[in-house]
Amino acid sequence: MTKPTLCLIETTVAEAGDVRVGLSNVWEETFSDAKGRAQNTVRGTISVMPPDTAKGFDLRVARGDRVTINGAVYQVVQMNAGEIRGSATLERIS
């Protein structure tokens, strides 16, 4: 059985229930991870836009990161900078 996924393309919006989910600013960059180690990989900004706009948020993510959207936990399983637009695939894990 395949797990539900969200396939996001940079500058477009997908839906997870009544929550809109967008992807922007996808590029390769160097950053410090949660343990303070330097990492160089492709990251993008996920924008989560629920009907109650006060609960919306943006999150910078890379492959392997997790994000909770509309009560469900998703893991970023693919992040691609692309030629023209970047993309991300999020797989629901709970």
PyMOL Python script that loads the backbone (N, CA, C, O; Angstrom):
from pymol import cmd

cmd.read_pdbstr("""\
ATOM      1  N   MET A   1       0.845  -1.184   0.000  1.00  0.00           N
ATOM      2  CA  MET A   1       0.000   0.000   0.000  1.00  0.00           C
ATOM      3  C   MET A   1       0.888   1.244   0.000  1.00  0.00           C
ATOM      4  O   MET A   1       1.824   1.348   0.793  1.00  0.00           O
ATOM      5  N   THR A   2       0.588   2.180  -0.892  1.00  0.00           N
ATOM      6  CA  THR A   2       1.346   3.424  -0.937  1.00  0.00           C
ATOM      7  C   THR A   2       0.833   4.414   0.098  1.00  0.00           C
ATOM      8  O   THR A   2      -0.360   4.473   0.394  1.00  0.00           O
ATOM      9  N   LYS A   3       1.762   5.184   0.636  1.00  0.00           N
ATOM     10  CA  LYS A   3       1.389   6.196   1.614  1.00  0.00           C
ATOM     11  C   LYS A   3       0.929   7.450   0.879  1.00  0.00           C
ATOM     12  O   LYS A   3       1.420   7.746  -0.210  1.00  0.00           O
ATOM     13  N   PRO A   4      -0.017   8.193   1.474  1.00  0.00           N
ATOM     14  CA  PRO A   4      -0.457   9.447   0.846  1.00  0.00           C
ATOM     15  C   PRO A   4       0.713  10.425   0.734  1.00  0.00           C
ATOM     16  O   PRO A   4       1.539  10.530   1.641  1.00  0.00           O
ATOM     17  N   THR A   5       0.768  11.130  -0.379  1.00  0.00           N
ATOM     18  CA  THR A   5       1.840  12.094  -0.593  1.00  0.00           C
ATOM     19  C   THR A   5       1.279  13.449  -1.004  1.00  0.00           C
ATOM     20  O   THR A   5       0.164  13.558  -1.516  1.00  0.00           O
ATOM     21  N   LEU A   6       2.081  14.467  -0.766  1.00  0.00           N
ATOM     22  CA  LEU A   6       1.825  15.803  -1.292  1.00  0.00           C
ATOM     23  C   LEU A   6       2.970  16.101  -2.251  1.00  0.00           C
ATOM     24  O   LEU A   6       4.133  16.079  -1.851  1.00  0.00           O
ATOM     25  N   CYS A   7       2.656  16.377  -3.496  1.00  0.00           N
ATOM     26  CA  CYS A   7       3.663  16.730  -4.481  1.00  0.00           C
ATOM     27  C   CYS A   7       3.555  18.231  -4.714  1.00  0.00           C
ATOM     28  O   CYS A   7       2.539  18.723  -5.205  1.00  0.00           O
ATOM     29  N   LEU A   8       4.602  18.944  -4.361  1.00  0.00           N
ATOM     30  CA  LEU A   8       4.594  20.400  -4.438  1.00  0.00           C
ATOM     31  C   LEU A   8       5.546  20.877  -5.519  1.00  0.00           C
ATOM     32  O   LEU A   8       6.651  20.352  -5.657  1.00  0.00           O
ATOM     33  N   ILE A   9       5.119  21.870  -6.285  1.00  0.00           N
ATOM     34  CA  ILE A   9       5.961  22.507  -7.292  1.00  0.00           C
ATOM     35  C   ILE A   9       6.105  23.964  -6.897  1.00  0.00           C
ATOM     36  O   ILE A   9       5.132  24.628  -6.537  1.00  0.00           O
ATOM     37  N   GLU A  10       7.331  24.448  -6.969  1.00  0.00           N
ATOM     38  CA  GLU A  10       7.632  25.815  -6.559  1.00  0.00           C
ATOM     39  C   GLU A  10       6.686  26.815  -7.230  1.00  0.00           C
ATOM     40  O   GLU A  10       6.441  26.751  -8.435  1.00  0.00           O
ATOM     41  N   THR A  11       6.172  27.719  -6.436  1.00  0.00           N
ATOM     42  CA  THR A  11       5.250  28.813  -6.802  1.00  0.00           C
ATOM     43  C   THR A  11       3.814  28.357  -7.052  1.00  0.00           C
ATOM     44  O   THR A  11       2.996  29.143  -7.529  1.00  0.00           O
ATOM     45  N   THR A  12       3.495  27.104  -6.739  1.00  0.00           N
ATOM     46  CA  THR A  12       2.116  26.652  -6.867  1.00  0.00           C
ATOM     47  C   THR A  12       1.595  26.252  -5.484  1.00  0.00           C
ATOM     48  O   THR A  12       2.352  26.242  -4.513  1.00  0.00           O
ATOM     49  N   VAL A  13       0.314  25.924  -5.398  1.00  0.00           N
ATOM     50  CA  VAL A  13      -0.311  25.572  -4.121  1.00  0.00           C
ATOM     51  C   VAL A  13      -1.058  24.254  -4.271  1.00  0.00           C
ATOM     52  O   VAL A  13      -1.792  24.041  -5.236  1.00  0.00           O
ATOM     53  N   ALA A  14      -0.851  23.361  -3.280  1.00  0.00           N
ATOM     54  CA  ALA A  14      -1.587  22.094  -3.205  1.00  0.00           C
ATOM     55  C   ALA A  14      -2.524  22.179  -2.010  1.00  0.00           C
ATOM     56  O   ALA A  14      -2.498  23.164  -1.272  1.00  0.00           O
ATOM     57  N   GLU A  15      -3.346  21.162  -1.814  1.00  0.00           N
ATOM     58  CA  GLU A  15      -4.268  21.156  -0.684  1.00  0.00           C
ATOM     59  C   GLU A  15      -4.155  19.862   0.107  1.00  0.00           C
ATOM     60  O   GLU A  15      -4.053  18.772  -0.455  1.00  0.00           O
ATOM     61  N   ALA A  16      -4.176  20.012   1.434  1.00  0.00           N
ATOM     62  CA  ALA A  16      -4.233  18.879   2.364  1.00  0.00           C
ATOM     63  C   ALA A  16      -5.481  19.115   3.192  1.00  0.00           C
ATOM     64  O   ALA A  16      -5.440  19.821   4.200  1.00  0.00           O
ATOM     65  N   GLY A  17      -6.587  18.529   2.771  1.00  0.00           N
ATOM     66  CA  GLY A  17      -7.874  18.841   3.401  1.00  0.00           C
ATOM     67  C   GLY A  17      -8.232  20.282   3.084  1.00  0.00           C
ATOM     68  O   GLY A  17      -8.245  20.679   1.919  1.00  0.00           O
ATOM     69  N   ASP A  18      -8.522  21.066   4.111  1.00  0.00           N
ATOM     70  CA  ASP A  18      -8.869  22.472   3.890  1.00  0.00           C
ATOM     71  C   ASP A  18      -7.669  23.402   4.074  1.00  0.00           C
ATOM     72  O   ASP A  18      -7.832  24.618   4.181  1.00  0.00           O
ATOM     73  N   VAL A  19      -6.463  22.828   4.111  1.00  0.00           N
ATOM     74  CA  VAL A  19      -5.235  23.607   4.288  1.00  0.00           C
ATOM     75  C   VAL A  19      -4.505  23.708   2.958  1.00  0.00           C
ATOM     76  O   VAL A  19      -4.286  22.704   2.280  1.00  0.00           O
ATOM     77  N   ARG A  20      -4.131  24.928   2.592  1.00  0.00           N
ATOM     78  CA  ARG A  20      -3.345  25.147   1.382  1.00  0.00           C
ATOM     79  C   ARG A  20      -1.867  25.044   1.747  1.00  0.00           C
ATOM     80  O   ARG A  20      -1.441  25.523   2.798  1.00  0.00           O
ATOM     81  N   VAL A  21      -1.087  24.410   0.862  1.00  0.00           N
ATOM     82  CA  VAL A  21       0.344  24.205   1.116  1.00  0.00           C
ATOM     83  C   VAL A  21       1.112  24.639  -0.121  1.00  0.00           C
ATOM     84  O   VAL A  21       0.868  24.147  -1.223  1.00  0.00           O
ATOM     85  N   GLY A  22       2.049  25.572   0.073  1.00  0.00           N
ATOM     86  CA  GLY A  22       2.841  26.077  -1.037  1.00  0.00           C
ATOM     87  C   GLY A  22       4.319  25.790  -0.848  1.00  0.00           C
ATOM     88  O   GLY A  22       4.760  25.443   0.247  1.00  0.00           O
ATOM     89  N   LEU A  23       5.083  25.938  -1.931  1.00  0.00           N
ATOM     90  CA  LEU A  23       6.527  25.737  -1.910  1.00  0.00           C
ATOM     91  C   LEU A  23       7.186  26.901  -2.628  1.00  0.00           C
ATOM     92  O   LEU A  23       6.753  27.300  -3.709  1.00  0.00           O
ATOM     93  N   SER A  24       8.238  27.444  -2.022  1.00  0.00           N
ATOM     94  CA  SER A  24       8.966  28.550  -2.649  1.00  0.00           C
ATOM     95  C   SER A  24      10.439  28.495  -2.260  1.00  0.00           C
ATOM     96  O   SER A  24      10.836  27.714  -1.395  1.00  0.00           O
ATOM     97  N   ASN A  25      11.238  29.329  -2.905  1.00  0.00           N
ATOM     98  CA  ASN A  25      12.652  29.529  -2.557  1.00  0.00           C
ATOM     99  C   ASN A  25      13.433  28.220  -2.443  1.00  0.00           C
ATOM    100  O   ASN A  25      14.054  27.938  -1.418  1.00  0.00           O
ATOM    101  N   VAL A  26      13.389  27.434  -3.508  1.00  0.00           N
ATOM    102  CA  VAL A  26      14.089  26.147  -3.532  1.00  0.00           C
ATOM    103  C   VAL A  26      15.460  26.344  -4.178  1.00  0.00           C
ATOM    104  O   VAL A  26      15.562  26.740  -5.339  1.00  0.00           O
ATOM    105  N   TRP A  27      16.519  26.059  -3.401  1.00  0.00           N
ATOM    106  CA  TRP A  27      17.878  26.136  -3.919  1.00  0.00           C
ATOM    107  C   TRP A  27      18.824  25.386  -2.997  1.00  0.00           C
ATOM    108  O   TRP A  27      18.473  25.051  -1.866  1.00  0.00           O
ATOM    109  N   GLU A  28      20.030  25.126  -3.493  1.00  0.00           N
ATOM    110  CA  GLU A  28      21.053  24.478  -2.679  1.00  0.00           C
ATOM    111  C   GLU A  28      21.693  25.527  -1.787  1.00  0.00           C
ATOM    112  O   GLU A  28      22.005  26.630  -2.233  1.00  0.00           O
ATOM    113  N   GLU A  29      21.884  25.176  -0.533  1.00  0.00           N
ATOM    114  CA  GLU A  29      22.472  26.127   0.407  1.00  0.00           C
ATOM    115  C   GLU A  29      23.227  25.404   1.516  1.00  0.00           C
ATOM    116  O   GLU A  29      23.041  24.208   1.740  1.00  0.00           O
ATOM    117  N   THR A  30      24.072  26.149   2.197  1.00  0.00           N
ATOM    118  CA  THR A  30      24.782  25.647   3.360  1.00  0.00           C
ATOM    119  C   THR A  30      24.114  26.236   4.595  1.00  0.00           C
ATOM    120  O   THR A  30      23.839  27.435   4.651  1.00  0.00           O
ATOM    121  N   PHE A  31      23.852  25.377   5.591  1.00  0.00           N
ATOM    122  CA  PHE A  31      23.182  25.817   6.813  1.00  0.00           C
ATOM    123  C   PHE A  31      23.638  24.928   7.962  1.00  0.00           C
ATOM    124  O   PHE A  31      24.270  23.897   7.733  1.00  0.00           O
ATOM    125  N   SER A  32      23.325  25.313   9.188  1.00  0.00           N
ATOM    126  CA  SER A  32      23.627  24.487  10.369  1.00  0.00           C
ATOM    127  C   SER A  32      22.389  23.695  10.743  1.00  0.00           C
ATOM    128  O   SER A  32      21.301  24.258  10.867  1.00  0.00           O
ATOM    129  N   ASP A  33      22.549  22.387  10.926  1.00  0.00           N
ATOM    130  CA  ASP A  33      21.409  21.560  11.325  1.00  0.00           C
ATOM    131  C   ASP A  33      21.141  21.723  12.821  1.00  0.00           C
ATOM    132  O   ASP A  33      21.809  22.511  13.490  1.00  0.00           O
ATOM    133  N   ALA A  34      20.172  20.986  13.341  1.00  0.00           N
ATOM    134  CA  ALA A  34      19.762  21.111  14.743  1.00  0.00           C
ATOM    135  C   ALA A  34      20.900  20.799  15.717  1.00  0.00           C
ATOM    136  O   ALA A  34      20.879  21.249  16.863  1.00  0.00           O
ATOM    137  N   LYS A  35      21.886  20.033  15.263  1.00  0.00           N
ATOM    138  CA  LYS A  35      23.029  19.696  16.123  1.00  0.00           C
ATOM    139  C   LYS A  35      24.220  20.618  15.879  1.00  0.00           C
ATOM    140  O   LYS A  35      25.308  20.384  16.404  1.00  0.00           O
ATOM    141  N   GLY A  36      24.014  21.671  15.078  1.00  0.00           N
ATOM    142  CA  GLY A  36      25.072  22.643  14.823  1.00  0.00           C
ATOM    143  C   GLY A  36      26.079  22.232  13.762  1.00  0.00           C
ATOM    144  O   GLY A  36      27.106  22.892  13.597  1.00  0.00           O
ATOM    145  N   ARG A  37      25.799  21.144  13.034  1.00  0.00           N
ATOM    146  CA  ARG A  37      26.702  20.677  11.987  1.00  0.00           C
ATOM    147  C   ARG A  37      26.387  21.375  10.671  1.00  0.00           C
ATOM    148  O   ARG A  37      25.221  21.589  10.338  1.00  0.00           O
ATOM    149  N   ALA A  38      27.424  21.729   9.929  1.00  0.00           N
ATOM    150  CA  ALA A  38      27.234  22.356   8.618  1.00  0.00           C
ATOM    151  C   ALA A  38      26.697  21.319   7.636  1.00  0.00           C
ATOM    152  O   ALA A  38      27.215  20.206   7.544  1.00  0.00           O
ATOM    153  N   GLN A  39      25.663  21.696   6.913  1.00  0.00           N
ATOM    154  CA  GLN A  39      25.051  20.849   5.891  1.00  0.00           C
ATOM    155  C   GLN A  39      24.978  21.633   4.588  1.00  0.00           C
ATOM    156  O   GLN A  39      24.803  22.851   4.609  1.00  0.00           O
ATOM    157  N   ASN A  40      25.109  20.953   3.464  1.00  0.00           N
ATOM    158  CA  ASN A  40      24.935  21.581   2.166  1.00  0.00           C
ATOM    159  C   ASN A  40      23.990  20.699   1.366  1.00  0.00           C
ATOM    160  O   ASN A  40      24.346  19.589   0.971  1.00  0.00           O
ATOM    161  N   THR A  41      22.785  21.198   1.130  1.00  0.00           N
ATOM    162  CA  THR A  41      21.779  20.415   0.413  1.00  0.00           C
ATOM    163  C   THR A  41      20.710  21.357  -0.140  1.00  0.00           C
ATOM    164  O   THR A  41      20.724  22.557   0.137  1.00  0.00           O
ATOM    165  N   VAL A  42      19.799  20.809  -0.911  1.00  0.00           N
ATOM    166  CA  VAL A  42      18.688  21.589  -1.452  1.00  0.00           C
ATOM    167  C   VAL A  42      17.621  21.738  -0.366  1.00  0.00           C
ATOM    168  O   VAL A  42      17.208  20.760   0.257  1.00  0.00           O
ATOM    169  N   ARG A  43      17.186  22.972  -0.154  1.00  0.00           N
ATOM    170  CA  ARG A  43      16.099  23.243   0.794  1.00  0.00           C
ATOM    171  C   ARG A  43      15.071  24.135   0.118  1.00  0.00           C
ATOM    172  O   ARG A  43      15.354  24.792  -0.884  1.00  0.00           O
ATOM    173  N   GLY A  44      13.874  24.144   0.686  1.00  0.00           N
ATOM    174  CA  GLY A  44      12.797  24.995   0.193  1.00  0.00           C
ATOM    175  C   GLY A  44      11.948  25.461   1.361  1.00  0.00           C
ATOM    176  O   GLY A  44      12.027  24.912   2.460  1.00  0.00           O
ATOM    177  N   THR A  45      11.143  26.471   1.116  1.00  0.00           N
ATOM    178  CA  THR A  45      10.243  26.992   2.141  1.00  0.00           C
ATOM    179  C   THR A  45       8.838  26.479   1.873  1.00  0.00           C
ATOM    180  O   THR A  45       8.261  26.725   0.813  1.00  0.00           O
ATOM    181  N   ILE A  46       8.294  25.759   2.858  1.00  0.00           N
ATOM    182  CA  ILE A  46       6.907  25.287   2.775  1.00  0.00           C
ATOM    183  C   ILE A  46       6.043  26.288   3.533  1.00  0.00           C
ATOM    184  O   ILE A  46       6.331  26.628   4.680  1.00  0.00           O
ATOM    185  N   SER A  47       4.990  26.752   2.886  1.00  0.00           N
ATOM    186  CA  SER A  47       4.030  27.668   3.506  1.00  0.00           C
ATOM    187  C   SER A  47       2.737  26.907   3.748  1.00  0.00           C
ATOM    188  O   SER A  47       2.122  26.387   2.816  1.00  0.00           O
ATOM    189  N   VAL A  48       2.332  26.848   5.018  1.00  0.00           N
ATOM    190  CA  VAL A  48       1.109  26.144   5.399  1.00  0.00           C
ATOM    191  C   VAL A  48       0.056  27.206   5.705  1.00  0.00           C
ATOM    192  O   VAL A  48       0.246  28.044   6.586  1.00  0.00           O
ATOM    193  N   MET A  49      -1.060  27.164   4.966  1.00  0.00           N
ATOM    194  CA  MET A  49      -2.064  28.221   5.023  1.00  0.00           C
ATOM    195  C   MET A  49      -3.442  27.656   5.350  1.00  0.00           C
ATOM    196  O   MET A  49      -4.227  27.373   4.445  1.00  0.00           O
ATOM    197  N   PRO A  50      -3.747  27.488   6.654  1.00  0.00           N
ATOM    198  CA  PRO A  50      -5.067  26.984   7.034  1.00  0.00           C
ATOM    199  C   PRO A  50      -6.123  28.088   6.909  1.00  0.00           C
ATOM    200  O   PRO A  50      -5.776  29.258   6.746  1.00  0.00           O
ATOM    201  N   PRO A  51      -7.414  27.721   6.986  1.00  0.00           N
ATOM    202  CA  PRO A  51      -8.470  28.734   6.914  1.00  0.00           C
ATOM    203  C   PRO A  51      -8.300  29.823   7.991  1.00  0.00           C
ATOM    204  O   PRO A  51      -8.568  30.996   7.730  1.00  0.00           O
ATOM    205  N   ASP A  52      -7.858  29.439   9.194  1.00  0.00           N
ATOM    206  CA  ASP A  52      -7.573  30.412  10.245  1.00  0.00           C
ATOM    207  C   ASP A  52      -6.158  30.913  10.001  1.00  0.00           C
ATOM    208  O   ASP A  52      -5.191  30.284  10.430  1.00  0.00           O
ATOM    209  N   THR A  53      -6.033  32.038   9.314  1.00  0.00           N
ATOM    210  CA  THR A  53      -4.730  32.536   8.885  1.00  0.00           C
ATOM    211  C   THR A  53      -3.767  32.784  10.039  1.00  0.00           C
ATOM    212  O   THR A  53      -2.555  32.791   9.827  1.00  0.00           O
ATOM    213  N   ALA A  54      -4.270  32.986  11.250  1.00  0.00           N
ATOM    214  CA  ALA A  54      -3.394  33.187  12.405  1.00  0.00           C
ATOM    215  C   ALA A  54      -2.591  31.923  12.730  1.00  0.00           C
ATOM    216  O   ALA A  54      -1.585  31.996  13.436  1.00  0.00           O
ATOM    217  N   LYS A  55      -3.027  30.767  12.221  1.00  0.00           N
ATOM    218  CA  LYS A  55      -2.335  29.503  12.490  1.00  0.00           C
ATOM    219  C   LYS A  55      -1.406  29.085  11.356  1.00  0.00           C
ATOM    220  O   LYS A  55      -0.823  28.002  11.402  1.00  0.00           O
ATOM    221  N   GLY A  56      -1.264  29.930  10.344  1.00  0.00           N
ATOM    222  CA  GLY A  56      -0.383  29.630   9.222  1.00  0.00           C
ATOM    223  C   GLY A  56       1.077  29.795   9.607  1.00  0.00           C
ATOM    224  O   GLY A  56       1.404  30.507  10.557  1.00  0.00           O
ATOM    225  N   PHE A  57       1.957  29.127   8.855  1.00  0.00           N
ATOM    226  CA  PHE A  57       3.382  29.258   9.127  1.00  0.00           C
ATOM    227  C   PHE A  57       4.196  28.884   7.900  1.00  0.00           C
ATOM    228  O   PHE A  57       3.713  28.209   6.991  1.00  0.00           O
ATOM    229  N   ASP A  58       5.448  29.341   7.896  1.00  0.00           N
ATOM    230  CA  ASP A  58       6.425  28.982   6.877  1.00  0.00           C
ATOM    231  C   ASP A  58       7.527  28.198   7.564  1.00  0.00           C
ATOM    232  O   ASP A  58       7.886  28.483   8.707  1.00  0.00           O
ATOM    233  N   LEU A  59       8.065  27.203   6.856  1.00  0.00           N
ATOM    234  CA  LEU A  59       9.098  26.365   7.440  1.00  0.00           C
ATOM    235  C   LEU A  59      10.115  26.024   6.357  1.00  0.00           C
ATOM    236  O   LEU A  59       9.747  25.567   5.275  1.00  0.00           O
ATOM    237  N   ARG A  60      11.390  26.245   6.649  1.00  0.00           N
ATOM    238  CA  ARG A  60      12.473  25.906   5.725  1.00  0.00           C
ATOM    239  C   ARG A  60      12.804  24.428   5.921  1.00  0.00           C
ATOM    240  O   ARG A  60      13.122  24.017   7.037  1.00  0.00           O
ATOM    241  N   VAL A  61      12.737  23.623   4.860  1.00  0.00           N
ATOM    242  CA  VAL A  61      12.911  22.174   4.987  1.00  0.00           C
ATOM    243  C   VAL A  61      13.862  21.611   3.934  1.00  0.00           C
ATOM    244  O   VAL A  61      14.089  22.205   2.880  1.00  0.00           O
ATOM    245  N   ALA A  62      14.402  20.452   4.260  1.00  0.00           N
ATOM    246  CA  ALA A  62      15.243  19.672   3.350  1.00  0.00           C
ATOM    247  C   ALA A  62      14.764  18.226   3.403  1.00  0.00           C
ATOM    248  O   ALA A  62      13.903  17.876   4.210  1.00  0.00           O
ATOM    249  N   ARG A  63      15.318  17.404   2.551  1.00  0.00           N
ATOM    250  CA  ARG A  63      14.971  15.977   2.546  1.00  0.00           C
ATOM    251  C   ARG A  63      15.213  15.396   3.936  1.00  0.00           C
ATOM    252  O   ARG A  63      16.256  15.631   4.546  1.00  0.00           O
ATOM    253  N   GLY A  64      14.227  14.626   4.432  1.00  0.00           N
ATOM    254  CA  GLY A  64      14.327  14.001   5.746  1.00  0.00           C
ATOM    255  C   GLY A  64      13.610  14.766   6.844  1.00  0.00           C
ATOM    256  O   GLY A  64      13.297  14.193   7.887  1.00  0.00           O
ATOM    257  N   ASP A  65      13.342  16.055   6.631  1.00  0.00           N
ATOM    258  CA  ASP A  65      12.642  16.846   7.643  1.00  0.00           C
ATOM    259  C   ASP A  65      11.175  16.442   7.721  1.00  0.00           C
ATOM    260  O   ASP A  65      10.608  15.895   6.774  1.00  0.00           O
ATOM    261  N   ARG A  66      10.578  16.725   8.874  1.00  0.00           N
ATOM    262  CA  ARG A  66       9.157  16.435   9.092  1.00  0.00           C
ATOM    263  C   ARG A  66       8.400  17.720   9.360  1.00  0.00           C
ATOM    264  O   ARG A  66       8.932  18.671   9.932  1.00  0.00           O
ATOM    265  N   VAL A  67       7.141  17.727   8.933  1.00  0.00           N
ATOM    266  CA  VAL A  67       6.273  18.880   9.154  1.00  0.00           C
ATOM    267  C   VAL A  67       4.858  18.375   9.420  1.00  0.00           C
ATOM    268  O   VAL A  67       4.401  17.421   8.789  1.00  0.00           O
ATOM    269  N   THR A  68       4.170  19.022  10.360  1.00  0.00           N
ATOM    270  CA  THR A  68       2.789  18.653  10.659  1.00  0.00           C
ATOM    271  C   THR A  68       1.864  19.605   9.902  1.00  0.00           C
ATOM    272  O   THR A  68       1.951  20.825  10.038  1.00  0.00           O
ATOM    273  N   ILE A  69       0.975  19.012   9.102  1.00  0.00           N
ATOM    274  CA  ILE A  69       0.026  19.777   8.296  1.00  0.00           C
ATOM    275  C   ILE A  69      -1.361  19.232   8.551  1.00  0.00           C
ATOM    276  O   ILE A  69      -1.624  18.055   8.303  1.00  0.00           O
ATOM    277  N   ASN A  70      -2.246  20.072   9.043  1.00  0.00           N
ATOM    278  CA  ASN A  70      -3.632  19.685   9.274  1.00  0.00           C
ATOM    279  C   ASN A  70      -3.735  18.440  10.172  1.00  0.00           C
ATOM    280  O   ASN A  70      -4.581  17.573   9.951  1.00  0.00           O
ATOM    281  N   GLY A  71      -2.859  18.366  11.187  1.00  0.00           N
ATOM    282  CA  GLY A  71      -2.873  17.264  12.137  1.00  0.00           C
ATOM    283  C   GLY A  71      -2.140  16.011  11.688  1.00  0.00           C
ATOM    284  O   GLY A  71      -2.010  15.068  12.468  1.00  0.00           O
ATOM    285  N   ALA A  72      -1.661  15.978  10.459  1.00  0.00           N
ATOM    286  CA  ALA A  72      -0.929  14.815   9.935  1.00  0.00           C
ATOM    287  C   ALA A  72       0.555  15.144   9.845  1.00  0.00           C
ATOM    288  O   ALA A  72       0.930  16.276   9.538  1.00  0.00           O
ATOM    289  N   VAL A  73       1.393  14.154  10.112  1.00  0.00           N
ATOM    290  CA  VAL A  73       2.843  14.347  10.028  1.00  0.00           C
ATOM    291  C   VAL A  73       3.327  13.853   8.671  1.00  0.00           C
ATOM    292  O   VAL A  73       3.042  12.725   8.267  1.00  0.00           O
ATOM    293  N   TYR A  74       4.064  14.715   7.975  1.00  0.00           N
ATOM    294  CA  TYR A  74       4.643  14.394   6.674  1.00  0.00           C
ATOM    295  C   TYR A  74       6.156  14.456   6.772  1.00  0.00           C
ATOM    296  O   TYR A  74       6.706  15.255   7.530  1.00  0.00           O
ATOM    297  N   GLN A  75       6.831  13.602   5.994  1.00  0.00           N
ATOM    298  CA  GLN A  75       8.281  13.655   5.895  1.00  0.00           C
ATOM    299  C   GLN A  75       8.641  14.047   4.469  1.00  0.00           C
ATOM    300  O   GLN A  75       8.048  13.553   3.510  1.00  0.00           O
ATOM    301  N   VAL A  76       9.620  14.940   4.338  1.00  0.00           N
ATOM    302  CA  VAL A  76      10.099  15.335   3.019  1.00  0.00           C
ATOM    303  C   VAL A  76      10.952  14.191   2.484  1.00  0.00           C
ATOM    304  O   VAL A  76      12.024  13.914   3.021  1.00  0.00           O
ATOM    305  N   VAL A  77      10.485  13.528   1.434  1.00  0.00           N
ATOM    306  CA  VAL A  77      11.206  12.383   0.878  1.00  0.00           C
ATOM    307  C   VAL A  77      11.978  12.742  -0.379  1.00  0.00           C
ATOM    308  O   VAL A  77      12.834  11.980  -0.830  1.00  0.00           O
ATOM    309  N   GLN A  78      11.673  13.913  -0.948  1.00  0.00           N
ATOM    310  CA  GLN A  78      12.403  14.370  -2.123  1.00  0.00           C
ATOM    311  C   GLN A  78      12.371  15.887  -2.176  1.00  0.00           C
ATOM    312  O   GLN A  78      11.340  16.503  -1.905  1.00  0.00           O
ATOM    313  N   MET A  79      13.507  16.492  -2.528  1.00  0.00           N
ATOM    314  CA  MET A  79      13.599  17.939  -2.715  1.00  0.00           C
ATOM    315  C   MET A  79      14.513  18.158  -3.910  1.00  0.00           C
ATOM    316  O   MET A  79      15.645  17.674  -3.925  1.00  0.00           O
ATOM    317  N   ASN A  80      14.029  18.884  -4.912  1.00  0.00           N
ATOM    318  CA  ASN A  80      14.754  19.060  -6.160  1.00  0.00           C
ATOM    319  C   ASN A  80      14.760  20.529  -6.541  1.00  0.00           C
ATOM    320  O   ASN A  80      13.701  21.152  -6.613  1.00  0.00           O
ATOM    321  N   ALA A  81      15.941  21.094  -6.788  1.00  0.00           N
ATOM    322  CA  ALA A  81      16.042  22.501  -7.174  1.00  0.00           C
ATOM    323  C   ALA A  81      15.473  22.736  -8.572  1.00  0.00           C
ATOM    324  O   ALA A  81      14.965  23.823  -8.845  1.00  0.00           O
ATOM    325  N   GLY A  82      15.544  21.765  -9.448  1.00  0.00           N
ATOM    326  CA  GLY A  82      14.959  21.875 -10.781  1.00  0.00           C
ATOM    327  C   GLY A  82      15.673  22.863 -11.673  1.00  0.00           C
ATOM    328  O   GLY A  82      16.505  23.644 -11.212  1.00  0.00           O
ATOM    329  N   GLU A  83      15.347  22.827 -12.946  1.00  0.00           N
ATOM    330  CA  GLU A  83      15.907  23.762 -13.926  1.00  0.00           C
ATOM    331  C   GLU A  83      15.193  25.105 -13.854  1.00  0.00           C
ATOM    332  O   GLU A  83      15.829  26.158 -13.816  1.00  0.00           O
ATOM    333  N   ILE A  84      13.858  25.057 -13.836  1.00  0.00           N
ATOM    334  CA  ILE A  84      13.063  26.282 -13.809  1.00  0.00           C
ATOM    335  C   ILE A  84      12.376  26.430 -12.457  1.00  0.00           C
ATOM    336  O   ILE A  84      12.451  27.490 -11.837  1.00  0.00           O
ATOM    337  N   ARG A  85      11.712  25.384 -12.001  1.00  0.00           N
ATOM    338  CA  ARG A  85      11.028  25.389 -10.707  1.00  0.00           C
ATOM    339  C   ARG A  85      11.476  24.190  -9.882  1.00  0.00           C
ATOM    340  O   ARG A  85      11.705  23.101 -10.408  1.00  0.00           O
ATOM    341  N   GLY A  86      11.594  24.414  -8.587  1.00  0.00           N
ATOM    342  CA  GLY A  86      11.923  23.319  -7.691  1.00  0.00           C
ATOM    343  C   GLY A  86      10.667  22.518  -7.356  1.00  0.00           C
ATOM    344  O   GLY A  86       9.547  22.914  -7.678  1.00  0.00           O
ATOM    345  N   SER A  87      10.889  21.384  -6.702  1.00  0.00           N
ATOM    346  CA  SER A  87       9.768  20.550  -6.304  1.00  0.00           C
ATOM    347  C   SER A  87      10.102  19.827  -5.008  1.00  0.00           C
ATOM    348  O   SER A  87      11.268  19.690  -4.636  1.00  0.00           O
ATOM    349  N   ALA A  88       9.070  19.372  -4.337  1.00  0.00           N
ATOM    350  CA  ALA A  88       9.223  18.593  -3.117  1.00  0.00           C
ATOM    351  C   ALA A  88       8.117  17.556  -3.065  1.00  0.00           C
ATOM    352  O   ALA A  88       6.992  17.801  -3.500  1.00  0.00           O
ATOM    353  N   THR A  89       8.454  16.399  -2.527  1.00  0.00           N
ATOM    354  CA  THR A  89       7.467  15.356  -2.290  1.00  0.00           C
ATOM    355  C   THR A  89       7.456  15.076  -0.799  1.00  0.00           C
ATOM    356  O   THR A  89       8.490  14.776  -0.202  1.00  0.00           O
ATOM    357  N   LEU A  90       6.273  15.177  -0.203  1.00  0.00           N
ATOM    358  CA  LEU A  90       6.075  14.914   1.217  1.00  0.00           C
ATOM    359  C   LEU A  90       5.224  13.669   1.351  1.00  0.00           C
ATOM    360  O   LEU A  90       4.166  13.566   0.730  1.00  0.00           O
ATOM    361  N   GLU A  91       5.681  12.720   2.160  1.00  0.00           N
ATOM    362  CA  GLU A  91       4.964  11.470   2.370  1.00  0.00           C
ATOM    363  C   GLU A  91       4.362  11.471   3.773  1.00  0.00           C
ATOM    364  O   GLU A  91       5.051  11.748   4.754  1.00  0.00           O
ATOM    365  N   ARG A  92       3.076  11.160   3.855  1.00  0.00           N
ATOM    366  CA  ARG A  92       2.419  11.127   5.155  1.00  0.00           C
ATOM    367  C   ARG A  92       2.904   9.915   5.939  1.00  0.00           C
ATOM    368  O   ARG A  92       2.868   8.785   5.450  1.00  0.00           O
ATOM    369  N   ILE A  93       3.367  10.174   7.186  1.00  0.00           N
ATOM    370  CA  ILE A  93       3.881   9.073   8.003  1.00  0.00           C
ATOM    371  C   ILE A  93       3.008   8.810   9.223  1.00  0.00           C
ATOM    372  O   ILE A  93       3.146   7.763   9.856  1.00  0.00           O
ATOM    373  N   SER A  94       2.118   9.730   9.569  1.00  0.00           N
ATOM    374  CA  SER A  94       1.141   9.464  10.647  1.00  0.00           C
ATOM    375  C   SER A  94       0.006  10.471  10.589  1.00  0.00           C
ATOM    376  O   SER A  94      -0.911  10.415  11.409  1.00  0.00           O
TER     377      SER A  94
END
""", "prot")
cmd.dss("prot")
cmd.show_as("cartoon", "prot")
cmd.util.cbc("prot")
cmd.orient("prot")
